[in-house]
Amino acid sequence: MNRAAAERRGQGDVSKGEERHVGASDERLGSAVASGLFSLLGAAAAYFISLTLLEPRGLLAGPNNLFYLTVVGGLSALLLTRGPARRAGRAWVRTMDRVTSLRPDVVVAVLVGATVGLVLTILVNTVLADIPGFTWYWSVLIAVIAVLGCAGFFVANRSVLPGLRSAGAAIAASAGPWHDKVIDSSALIDGRILDVAESNFVDGRLLVPHFVLAELQRLADSDDPLRRQRGRRGLEVVDKLVSHHDLPSEVVTVSDDARVPVDARLVRYCLDTGFDLVTTDYNLSRVASLQGVRVLNLNQLANGVKVTYMPGERLSLNVVKPGRESGQGLAYLEDGTMVVVEDAAELVGHSVDAVVTSSLQTSMGRMIFARLADS
C-alpha cells in the first residue's frame, strides 16, 4: 500500500510539474514587469511625500534625504508587493493565452470597430466642442463608449459581414498554412504521436490541455492495473513531448466549465481556437468532424501508410489460427494487417506461400485475401 501511494504521489508530482511548466517564462516576465511598475510607483509616491516634508515643513532636512527617501520608497514597494506581482504574472499568462487564441476574424472585427468608434468620436467632438462645460474628460468618456460599443457590435456580427470574413481569412493565410494540434488522452496513451512528430509530419505546436493531463493522472491513480498502466504511459509521452527540444509542445490551461465531459471540452476548445484535434478515438473523431473540427486520427494515418499489395503478388505467411469460414486460415503481416488465406485452416502453425487475390479497406483497417500458391 505504501509503495502504491508513493507511486501515485510520484505521478502527481509529474503532473504538477507539467502544469508548472505552462507559461513559466511568461509568468516570470509578467511578475518582473509588475514588480518594476510597483517599485516605480512606490518611488514616485515617496518622492512627492518627501517634497511635502522637506520643503514646506522643513522636516527630515538634509542634502541627500530626498534621494534616499525616494530609494527607500521604491525598495519598500518592491518588498511589500511580491504577492500582487506574482498574481499579476499569472493574470498576464491568462491574458496572453486568451489573446493568442483569438480567431483572425475576431481581431479584424475589433480593429474595424475601434476605428469606426474613433471616427464617431471625432464627429461628436466637432459638434459638441462649442458647448460650455464640454471638457477633455467628456471627450475621453465618449471615445471609450464609442470604441467599446462599435467593437462589440462588429465582433457580434462578424459572421454576416463578408468583408470581415475575407479579411480574417487573409490574415490567417498570411500567418501560415499550419495549425496547432490539440492532443487528447487516447493519442497520448497510444504514443505514436511522438514518432509522427519526430518524423516532421506534424506542423504547428502540439498542445495538451490541462484537463487532459488531469484525466491521465486519474487513470494513473486508478486501482485497476491496466488503467494505471495506460495513465502512466500517457504521462510519460507528455513528459517526452514537453522536454523534446525540437518539438514545439506545451501544456495549456483552458478556462472552461469543469463539469463538461472531457471530449466535449476538447471539441469546444478546438472550435474556439481553430486548432486541429489529434486522437485515436473513432467516436470522438466522428463527433468532432461533424461539428467542423479538423481531425487527425492516428489509426487512419497508420492504415494509409500501410503497404498496398496488388492481386498476384506472393507473400510468405505464418498461419496463426483458423478463420470464421470453413477452410480459412488467418495470418498477419508485420504491420498488423490481417490476411485471410483460403484452404489453410489445417496449416495453423506452419509457414506458407500465398498469392494475393484481393483486398478490402474498412474503417477498422485493411484486410487482404489470398490463396495458397501452387507448389
N, C-alpha and C positions, 0 to 999 in steps of 0.2 A: 504493500500500500504506500509506504514512504517513497519507494522508487517511482511508482506511478505518479504520485503527487509531485515529485521533483521533476519528472519529465514534463508534466503539464505546466509547471512553473517555467521550465526552460522554453517550452513552446510559446508561453505567454510573453516571456521576455523577448523572444524573436519577433513576435507580432508587434509588441510595443516599440521595439527598436525600429521596425519598418515604418510605423506611424510617425515616430520622431524624425525619421529621415525626410518626411514630406515637408518640403519648403523650409528646411532648416536654415539654409543660407539666406533665403528671403526674410525669414523671421529675425535672424540676427541683424540683417541690414536695416529692417524696419525698427528694431529696438535701438540700434545705434543712432539712427536719424532722430527718433523720438527723444532719446537722451540728450542729443545735441541741442534740439529745439528747447527742451525743458531747461537746460543749462543756460542757454541764451536768454530765455525769459526770466530766469532767476537772477542772472547778472544784470539785466536791464532793470528789474524791479529793485534790486539792491542799489543800483546806481542812482535812481531817482529818489529813493528813500534817503540815501546818503546826502544828496544835494539838499533835501529839506532839513536835515540835521546839521549839516556843516555851515551852510551859508546864512540862512536867516537866524538860526538859534545859536550858532557858534559851538554846538556840541561836537565831540569827537574831533576836535581840531587837530590838524597835523598836515605836513606837506604831501604825504602819500596815502593818507587814510581813505580818500575817495577810491583810489585804485585797489587798495587792499580790501575794502568792503565790497567792491564790485566782484572781485575774485571770490570772496567768501560766499557771496550770494550765488554765483554760478556753481561752485563746488557743493554747496548745501542743496541746491536744486538737483544736482546730479545724484547725490546720495539718497535724497528723500523720494525721488521719482523713479526708482528702479522697477518697482511693481507696475506702475502705469506704463512705463516704457515697454516692458515685456508684453503687457496686454495690447499696447499699440502695435507691437511687432506681429502678434497673432492676427490682429484686425487687418494689418497690411497684407498678410498672406491670404486671408479670406477674400479681401477686396481684389487683389491681383488675380486670384483664381476665378472670381466671377467675371472680371473684365476680360481676361484672356479666353474665357469660354463663350463670349458673346458671338452671335452669328453675324456675318458681314452685313446682312440686310438691316439688322438692328443698329449697328454702328452708323450706317449710311442714313437711316431714318433719324437718329439722334442729331447728327450733324446738320441735316437739312432742316429739321425742326428748330434747332438752335439758331441757324442763320435766319430763318423766317421770323423767329421771335425777336432777334436783334433789329431786323428791318422794321418790324412793327413798333418797337420801342423808339427808334429814331423818328418815325412819323408821329407817334404820340407826343414825344418831347417837343417836336416842332410846333404842334398845335397848342400845347399847354405851357410853353415857355413864357408867355406874357402874363399868365395868371399870377396874381400876388400870392406869395406863400409857397409856390412850387419850387422846391429846392432840390439839391442833388440826391438826397435820400429818397425822395418820392420817385425820382428817375430810376434809381437802383431797384426800388421795390417793383416798379412796373417792368423793368428788364427781367428780374427773376421770375415774376409771374408769367410773362410772355414766353420766355425761353422754356421754362418747365412745361407750360401748357402746350406749346407747339411741339416740343419734343415728344411728350406723351401722346399727343394726337397722331403724329406721324408714325410712331412706333406701333400704336394700336391698329393703325390702318395700313401698314406697310404691305400686307398681302394683296390689297386691291389696287395698289399703285404700281403700274408696270415699270415706271421709271426707276423706282426704288428696287424692285426685284432685279432688273437688269444691272443696276449699279452694284448691288450686293453680289451678284454672280460674277461681275467683272473683277471685283476686289478679291473674291475667293479664288478666281482663276489666276490672277496675278500673284497671289500669295504662294501658289504652288499646287500641283495636282495631287499631292499626298494628303492623307487623312490620318489623324491619330487613331490608335486602336485601343479599345477597351476590352480587357480580357476577363472572362468570367471564371468561376471556380472550376468548371469541368475542363476547360482548356489548360488551366494551371496544374490540375491533378494529372491530366494526360501527359504533360511535359514536353510534347513535341514542338510547342510554340518556341521553345528555346532554340532547338535545332533549325527551325524555319527562319527565325530572326537572324541567327548567326550566318545563314546562307544568303542573307541580303534579299530575301523575297518579301520582306515586310517593310513598308515605308512609314514615316511618321513616328511619333512616340508610342511606347507601349505603356498603357495606363492601367493600374489596378485600383479600383475604388476601395475605400476603406471598409465598406460593408462586405465586400468580397473577402477581404483579409479577415474580417471578423467571422465570416462563415467558415473559412478554413480553420480558424482557431477553434471554433466549436466542434468541428469534425476531429481535430487533433486531440481535444479533451474528451472525446466520446469513450464510453466503456466498451463499445464494440471494437474488437481489434482491427477489423477490415476498414471501418470508418476512420479509426485513429490513424492507420497507416496512410490512407488516402489524404487526410488532412495534413499530415507531416510532409508527404510528398509535395503537395501544393505549396506549403510554406517554404520548402527547400527551393522550388522553382522560382518563387517570388524573390527569395534571397539572391539567387544566381542572376536573375534579370536585373535587379536594382544595383547589384555590385558589379555588373559587367561594364567595362569601360567603353566598349564600342557600341552599346545598345542604349539609345535614349529612352529610359524607362523610369517610372516613378509610381509611388503610391499617392493617390489623390484623395482629398477629403471632399465629400459631396454633401451639400446641405439639402436634405430631403426628409420625408416622413419615414422614420424608422419602423413604423408599423406596416408599411407596404412590403409585400414579398420581394425577395432579392431580384428575381427575374424581372418583375415589373419595374423595379428601381433601375436596373440596367438599361432596359428599353427606354425609359423616360430620360435617363441621363444621355443616352446616345441621340435621342430625338432633340433634346435641348441644345446639345453642343455640335451636332452634325458629325460625330465621331463614328467609326466603324466598330462592329462587335465581333470579337473572336471567341468562338465556342466550339464544343463538340456535341452539345445538346441539340438533338434533332428538333424537339418540340419548341425549344426556345428560338432556334434559328427560323422556324416557320412563323412563329408569332411575331418576331422582330421584323422579318421580311414583309409580312402583311401590313405592318404599321409604317413602312417606309425606311427602315434601318438597313444599311448595307452590312451584310453578314459574311464573315469569313469562317466557314466550317472546316476544321482541320480534317475531318473524315472525308469530306468531299474532295479536299485537296489531295489526300492520300490516294483516293480512288482515281483521281485524274492523272496522277503521275505514274500509275502502275503500267508496266509493260503490256502492250497490246499484242496478242498472239492471233495470227491470221489462220484461217482454215487450211489444213495441210501441213502445218508446222509440227515437228516432232518434239515431244517432251519426255524427259526421264523423271518418273514419279515414284513415290513410295506410297502404296495404298495403305491407309491407316484404319479404315473401318468401312462397313457396308453402307450403301446409300439407302434412301427411302424406298425406291422402286426395286423390284426384283432384279437381281443380277448386277446392280450398280455398285461400284466401289468409289470411295471418296479419297482424294489426295489433296495436298495443299502445296502451293508454291512458296518460295522463300518470303514473299511479301504478304502471305496470308490468304491469297486468292484460292478459292475452293475450286477443285477440278472434279467433275463427275465423269468417271470412266465406265463405259459400258462393258458388261461381261467381265467385271473384275471383282465381283463380290467374293469369289473363292480365293483371291490372291492377296487378302489382307496380310500385311506384314512383309510383302515382297516388293521389290523394285521392278517396275515395268516400263516399257517404252510405249508411248501413246501418241496418237495423231489427233490434233485439234480438229473438231468438226464445226463448232460454232461457239459463240459467247453471248452472254446476256448481262446487260447492265441494269442493276436495280438500285433503289435508294440506299440499300444496305451494303452495296459493293458489287464487284464484277464476279460472275460465275462462268466457268469455262466447261464446255462439254467435249469429251474426247472418246476415242475408241482405241482398243489395243492395236498396236502396229503389227503388220504382217511380219512374221519372222523370216 
